Amino acid sequence: MRCRVGKADLFASLVVFLVALPLCVGIAVASGVPAELGLVTGIVGGLVAGLLPGSSLQVSGPAAGLTVLVHEAVRHYGVEALGVLVLGAGLLQLGLGALRLGRWFRAVSMAVVQGMLAGIGLVLVATQVYALGDAAAPASGLGKLGGLVALPGRADPVALSVGAATLAVLLLWPRWRRGARLVPAPLVAVALASVVTGVFGLEVRRVEVQGLVDAVRLPQAADFGRLTEVGVIGTVVAFALIASAESLFSAAAVDRLHAGRRTDYDRELMAQGAGNAVCGVLGALPMTAVIVRSAANVQAGARTKASRVLHGVWLLVFTVVLPGMLGLIPVAALAALLVHAGCRLVPVREVRKLWRGHRGEVVVLGVTAVAIVVGNLFEGVLVGLALAVAKTAWDISHVHVEIEDRGEAGIVVRVLGHATFLRLPKLLDELEVLPRDRKVRLELGGLRHVDHACATALEGWAVARGQALTATSSSTS
């Protein structure tokens, strides 16, 4: 596929490269894998997913949103199994795209997606706060939160100072708009931390450099046998679904940022799947489309997909030519970068808007986030989806009872709307107050739907009243 490279795309690719470089390294370190694997995923995101059809301007690479899940997978199954997990997820994404299911990801409740991101952000922040002070984090989400009380006594004050200074740069640098347009805040913050700690010889933990050849590990035959384990299968499905949802929601957001060609969701899903399959073969991190890098690409003036392909080229050049520079980066600086990213995953503004008009959605969002913090990502998302479905069922289950007293002719009761078990108590309460010494005619013609529970209850009510009811009904199920 030919990509014409104009000046705008060339400049945009350099901007995206500068944004992606520290994030790729930071996400890899936070995920518990060699830093080089984060760069490999960024390279594949540019050279593989970037060349394939789908979205023209969004950028793919390792994402903070998958950091928690990857870290848990590496802790349970080992870094050796990461390749086959990511490969399986990529193949599943390819299958979903081939079945043209990409567009259906947009049907997922936004409250669940935002709750998922909020939960990930909270866990990410709770984890990386420990890394700010070069301290070990507890394994569980609740343990991380509870351990924050004792953290000041365990943290290295030098590392904590470096992390705090990095956070300050991340917050203050964007205020200088002209400078922020030329050099992204993440690069400035990490570069300054590396220079200061190097010049003053500060003893802080730094990124361990293994070398690209040693870091990359191709899946072995024994690794594929693990795909029969229930836990591994669940992790593969979680990788695929969460990466797909994040990528396609990112595509929808990027489409709103420019007036160019719209995203083909099924092709984009297949492009993400192909990229993850290649990442799996190389034993690297899973990739998704990332809104931060994609927005930087659009704002830098990108016109075609050449910019996202070139950003992968620059990452490859850096990885081959200057890999030793990774060893100069303090871990505390990368932790600050991810604390900042984690805070941005918590949708504070969206919660405020939802609270004013859709408080039920806020409940779904909050429960999803809490379930992820207390349990794990996969279980939290399942809880959120179940709650969203229950909320939708409740919202559409509206039953209205009209009572008309016709004197000696009796009482006519009309039931309108959707009669489901969720509204059964309300329906029975209104029927029970009817006088027992009067003839009652029950009309069900206004019901659009009546489930088995309601139908059985209505029949039981008629038998209990000891009278035959004349009922006209619409289609029921």
C-alpha positions in Angstrom: 0.0 0.0 0.0 1.4 3.3 -1.0 1.6 6.2 1.5 2.6 9.6 0.3 4.6 11.4 2.9 4.0 15.1 3.1 5.6 17.7 5.5 2.5 17.6 7.7 2.6 13.8 8.1 6.4 13.8 8.7 6.1 16.4 11.5 3.1 14.6 13.0 5.0 11.3 13.0 7.8 12.9 15.0 5.4 14.4 17.5 3.7 11.0 18.0 7.0 9.3 18.3 8.1 11.7 21.1 4.7 11.1 22.9 4.9 7.3 22.4 8.5 6.7 23.4 8.2 7.3 27.2 4.7 5.8 27.3 5.8 2.5 25.6 8.7 2.1 28.0 6.6 3.1 31.1 3.7 0.8 30.3 6.1 -2.1 29.7 7.9 -1.6 33.1 4.5 -1.2 34.9 3.3 -4.4 33.2 6.3 -6.3 34.6 8.0 -7.1 31.3 11.3 -5.8 29.8 11.1 -2.2 28.5 12.1 -3.2 25.0 8.8 -5.2 24.6 6.8 -2.0 25.0 8.8 -0.5 22.1 8.3 -3.6 20.0 4.5 -3.2 20.5 4.8 0.4 19.4 6.8 -0.6 16.3 4.2 -3.2 15.3 1.4 -0.8 15.9 3.0 1.6 13.4 4.4 -0.8 10.8 1.6 -3.4 10.8 -1.6 -1.9 12.1 -0.6 1.4 10.6 -0.4 0.1 7.1 -3.7 -1.9 7.1 -7.1 -0.3 6.3 -9.5 0.8 9.0 -8.9 4.1 10.6 -6.6 6.5 8.8 -5.3 8.7 11.7 -5.5 6.8 14.9 -2.3 5.4 16.4 -1.8 2.0 18.0 0.6 0.7 20.6 0.8 -0.5 24.2 -2.0 1.1 26.3 -2.3 2.1 30.0 -5.8 0.6 29.9 -4.3 -3.0 29.6 -1.5 -2.5 32.1 -3.3 -4.0 35.1 -4.6 -7.0 33.1 -1.1 -7.7 31.6 0.6 -7.4 35.0 -1.8 -9.9 36.5 -1.4 -12.3 33.5 2.4 -12.1 33.8 2.3 -12.6 37.6 0.1 -15.7 37.2 1.4 -17.4 34.1 4.9 -15.9 33.6 6.3 -13.6 31.0 7.0 -16.7 28.9 3.3 -17.2 28.3 2.6 -13.6 27.3 3.3 -14.3 23.6 0.7 -17.0 23.2 -1.8 -15.0 25.2 -1.5 -12.0 22.9 -1.4 -14.2 19.8 -4.6 -15.9 20.8 -6.2 -12.5 21.4 -5.1 -11.3 18.0 -6.5 -14.3 16.2 -9.8 -13.9 18.1 -9.9 -10.2 17.0 -9.3 -11.3 13.4 -12.2 -13.7 13.7 -14.5 -11.1 15.2 -13.6 -8.7 12.4 -14.1 -11.3 9.7 -17.6 -11.9 11.1 -18.3 -8.2 10.9 -18.8 -7.8 14.6 -16.7 -4.7 15.0 -19.7 -2.3 14.8 -21.4 -4.2 17.7 -18.7 -3.0 20.2 -20.4 0.4 20.0 -23.5 -1.2 21.6 -21.6 -1.7 24.9 -22.9 0.6 27.6 -20.7 3.7 27.8 -21.1 3.6 31.6 -19.5 0.1 31.7 -16.6 1.3 29.4 -16.1 4.4 31.5 -16.3 2.4 34.7 -13.8 -0.1 33.3 -11.4 2.8 32.5 -12.0 4.3 36.0 -11.3 1.0 37.7 -8.1 0.5 35.7 -7.0 4.1 36.4 -7.5 3.7 40.2 -5.6 0.4 40.3 -2.9 1.8 38.1 -2.5 4.9 40.3 -2.5 2.7 43.5 0.2 0.5 42.0 2.5 3.2 40.5 2.4 5.4 43.7 4.5 2.7 45.3 6.9 2.8 42.3 7.2 6.5 42.8 9.1 5.8 46.0 10.9 2.6 44.7 8.7 0.5 47.1 7.1 -2.9 46.4 3.3 -2.8 45.9 1.0 -5.4 47.5 -0.6 -7.9 45.1 -4.3 -7.2 45.6 -6.2 -4.0 44.7 -7.5 -3.5 48.3 -4.0 -4.3 49.6 -2.6 -1.5 47.4 -5.1 1.0 48.8 -4.7 -0.1 52.4 -0.9 0.0 52.1 -0.9 3.7 51.1 -1.1 4.6 54.8 2.3 3.1 55.5 3.9 4.1 52.3 5.6 7.3 53.5 7.7 5.2 55.9 8.7 2.7 53.2 9.4 5.1 50.3 12.8 6.2 49.3 12.7 10.0 49.7 15.1 10.6 46.8 13.0 8.5 44.4 9.8 10.1 45.7 11.3 13.6 45.0 12.2 12.6 41.5 8.7 11.2 40.9 7.0 14.3 42.4 9.1 16.6 40.3 8.2 14.6 37.2 4.5 14.9 38.0 4.9 18.7 38.4 6.5 19.0 34.9 3.7 16.9 33.4 1.1 19.2 34.9 2.9 22.5 34.3 4.5 22.0 30.8 1.2 21.9 28.8 0.4 25.4 30.1 3.2 26.7 27.8 1.2 26.0 24.7 3.9 26.9 22.2 6.5 24.6 23.9 4.0 21.8 24.4 3.2 21.8 20.7 6.9 21.4 19.8 7.9 18.9 22.6 5.3 16.7 24.4 5.1 16.9 28.2 5.9 13.2 28.8 9.2 13.4 26.9 10.2 16.6 28.7 9.4 15.2 32.1 11.2 11.9 31.6 14.2 13.5 29.9 14.6 16.1 32.7 14.4 13.4 35.4 17.0 11.3 33.6 19.4 14.3 33.2 19.0 15.5 36.8 19.5 12.0 38.3 22.5 11.4 36.0 24.2 14.8 36.6 23.8 14.7 40.4 24.5 10.9 40.6 21.2 10.3 42.5 20.8 6.7 43.6 17.4 5.7 42.3 16.2 2.5 40.6 16.5 2.8 36.8 15.1 0.9 33.8 16.8 -2.4 33.3 18.1 -2.9 29.7 18.2 -6.4 28.4 18.7 -5.7 24.7 16.1 -6.3 22.0 17.3 -9.7 21.0 17.2 -11.0 24.6 13.8 -9.4 25.4 12.0 -10.9 22.4 10.9 -14.5 22.9 9.0 -16.5 20.3 6.2 -18.7 21.7 7.3 -22.4 22.1 5.3 -25.5 21.4 4.7 -26.1 25.1 3.2 -22.6 25.5 0.4 -23.4 23.1 -0.7 -26.2 25.4 -1.6 -23.7 28.0 -4.5 -22.5 25.8 -6.4 -25.5 27.2 -6.4 -23.9 30.7 -9.7 -22.2 31.7 -7.8 -19.2 33.3 -5.7 -18.7 30.2 -8.7 -18.8 27.9 -10.4 -16.2 30.0 -7.3 -14.0 29.9 -7.2 -14.3 26.1 -10.9 -13.4 25.8 -10.4 -10.5 28.2 -7.4 -9.2 26.2 -9.3 -9.4 22.9 -12.6 -7.9 24.1 -11.0 -5.0 26.1 -8.4 -4.2 23.5 -11.1 -4.2 20.8 -13.5 -2.1 22.8 -10.8 0.5 23.6 -9.6 0.6 20.0 -13.1 1.1 18.5 -14.1 3.6 21.1 -10.9 5.5 20.3 -11.7 5.3 16.6 -15.1 6.9 17.3 -13.4 9.7 19.3 -10.7 10.3 16.6 -13.4 10.5 13.9 -14.9 13.5 15.8 -11.5 15.3 15.7 -11.1 15.5 11.9 -13.2 15.8 8.8 -11.5 13.1 6.8 -12.4 9.6 6.0 -14.4 7.7 8.6 -13.3 4.5 10.3 -14.4 1.1 8.9 -14.9 -0.6 12.3 -14.6 -4.2 11.0 -11.4 -3.5 9.1 -10.0 -1.6 12.0 -10.7 -4.6 14.3 -8.9 -6.9 11.8 -6.0 -4.5 11.7 -5.8 -4.6 15.5 -6.0 -8.3 15.4 -3.2 -8.6 12.8 -1.0 -6.3 14.9 -1.7 -8.3 18.1 -1.0 -11.6 16.3 2.4 -10.2 15.3 3.0 -8.9 18.8 2.2 -12.4 20.1 4.7 -14.0 17.8 7.3 -11.6 19.1 6.3 -12.2 22.8 5.5 -8.5 23.2 2.7 -6.6 24.9 -0.8 -6.4 23.5 -1.7 -3.3 21.5 -4.7 -1.1 21.1 -5.5 2.1 19.4 -4.6 4.9 22.0 -6.6 8.1 22.1 -3.7 10.2 23.6 -1.3 9.4 20.7 -4.1 9.5 18.2 -5.2 13.0 19.3 -1.6 14.2 19.2 -1.4 12.8 15.6 -4.5 14.8 14.5 -3.6 17.9 16.4 -0.1 17.9 14.8 -1.7 18.1 11.4 -1.5 14.5 10.1 -3.3 14.1 6.8 -2.8 10.4 5.9 -1.8 7.1 7.6 1.8 7.8 6.7 2.3 9.6 10.0 1.3 6.6 12.1 3.5 4.3 10.0 6.5 6.6 10.3 6.1 6.9 14.1 6.7 3.1 14.1 9.8 3.6 11.9 11.2 6.2 14.4 10.6 3.8 17.3 12.4 1.1 15.4 15.4 3.4 14.7 15.6 4.4 18.4 15.4 0.8 19.6 18.2 -0.3 17.2 20.5 2.7 17.5 20.0 4.1 21.0 18.8 1.2 23.2 21.3 2.1 26.0 19.5 5.3 26.7 16.7 3.4 28.3 19.0 2.6 31.2 19.3 6.3 32.1 15.5 6.6 32.8 14.5 6.5 36.5 11.7 4.1 37.3 10.1 6.8 39.5 9.8 9.1 36.5 8.0 6.4 34.5 5.8 5.8 37.6 4.9 9.5 37.7 4.0 9.3 34.0 1.6 6.4 34.6 0.1 8.0 37.7 -0.7 10.9 35.5 -2.2 8.6 32.8 -4.2 6.7 35.4 -5.8 9.8 36.8 -6.8 10.8 33.3 -8.6 7.4 32.9 -11.0 8.4 35.7 -13.8 10.2 33.8 -14.6 12.9 36.4 -16.2 15.3 33.9 -18.4 12.6 32.4 -19.6 11.5 35.9 -20.7 15.1 36.6 -22.6 15.2 33.4 -24.3 11.8 34.0 -25.2 12.7 37.5 -27.3 15.6 36.3 -29.5 13.5 34.0 -28.7 9.8 34.2 -27.9 8.8 37.8 -28.5 5.2 37.1 -25.6 5.3 34.7 -23.4 6.7 37.4 -24.3 3.7 39.6 -23.3 1.3 36.8 -20.0 3.2 36.3 -19.2 3.2 40.0 -20.1 -0.4 40.7 -17.9 -1.5 37.7 -15.0 0.5 38.9 -15.3 -0.7 42.5 -15.6 -4.3 41.3 -12.4 -4.0 39.3 -10.5 -2.5 42.3 -11.8 -5.2 44.8 -11.7 -8.1 42.4 -10.1 -8.1 39.0 -10.6 -6.5 35.6 -12.5 -9.4 33.9 -14.9 -9.9 36.8 -15.5 -6.2 37.2 -16.5 -5.8 33.5 -18.8 -8.8 33.8 -20.4 -7.3 36.9 -20.8 -4.0 35.1 -22.4 -5.6 32.0 -24.8 -7.5 34.1 -25.8 -4.4 36.0 -26.2 -2.4 32.8 -28.5 -5.1 31.4 -30.5 -5.2 34.6 -30.8 -1.4 34.5 -32.0 -1.4 30.9 -34.6 -4.1 31.8 -35.8 -2.0 34.7 -36.0 1.1 32.5 -38.2 -0.5 29.8 -40.4 -2.3 32.3 -43.1 0.3 32.7 -46.5 -0.9 33.7 -49.5 1.5 34.0 -52.8 0.4 35.5 -56.0 2.3 34.6 -59.1 1.7 36.7 -62.6 2.7 35.5 -65.6 2.3 37.7 -68.8 1.6 35.7 -71.1 1.3 38.6 -73.4 -1.7 38.4 -71.6 -2.9 35.3 -68.5 -3.5 37.4 -64.9 -2.3 37.2 -62.7 -2.2 34.1 -59.0 -2.5 34.7 -56.6 -1.8 31.8 -53.0 -2.8 32.1 -50.6 -0.9 29.7 -46.9 -1.2 28.9 -44.5 -4.0 29.6 -45.4 -6.5 32.3 -42.2 -8.2 33.5 -41.2 -9.7 36.8 -39.3 -6.5 37.7 -42.6 -4.6 37.9 -44.7 -7.5 39.3 -44.9 -6.2 42.9 -46.3 -2.9 41.7 -48.8 -4.6 39.4 -50.1 -6.9 42.2 -50.3 -4.1 44.7 -52.6 -2.1 42.5 -54.8 -5.2 41.8 -55.1 -6.2 45.4 -56.8 -3.0 46.5 -59.7 -3.6 44.2 -63.0 -4.4 46.1 -63.7 -8.2 46.3 -67.5 -7.8 46.0 -67.4 -6.2 42.6 -67.2 -7.7 39.1 -63.9 -7.0 37.5 -63.0 -7.0 33.8 -59.3 -7.1 33.2 -58.1 -5.8 29.8 -54.6 -6.7 28.7 -54.8 -5.4 25.1 -52.6 -2.4 26.0 -49.7 -4.7 27.0 -46.8 -4.8 24.5 -45.2 -7.6 26.4 -46.1 -9.9 29.4 -43.6 -12.5 30.7 -44.4 -15.9 32.2 -44.1 -14.6 35.7 -46.7 -11.9 35.3 -49.0 -14.2 33.3 -48.9 -16.8 36.1 -49.4 -14.1 38.8 -52.5 -12.7 37.0 -54.0 -16.1 36.7 -53.4 -16.8 40.3 -54.9 -13.5 41.3 -58.1 -14.3 39.3 -58.4 -17.7 41.0 -57.8 -16.2 44.5 -60.6 -13.7 43.7 -63.0 -16.6 42.9 -64.3 -14.9 39.8 -63.8 -15.3 36.1 -62.1 -12.5 34.4 -62.7 -11.5 30.9 -59.4 -10.6 29.4 -58.4 -9.4 25.9 -54.7 -9.7 25.3 -52.2 -8.6 22.7 -49.2 -10.6 21.6 -47.3 -12.0 24.6 -44.2 -13.9 25.1 
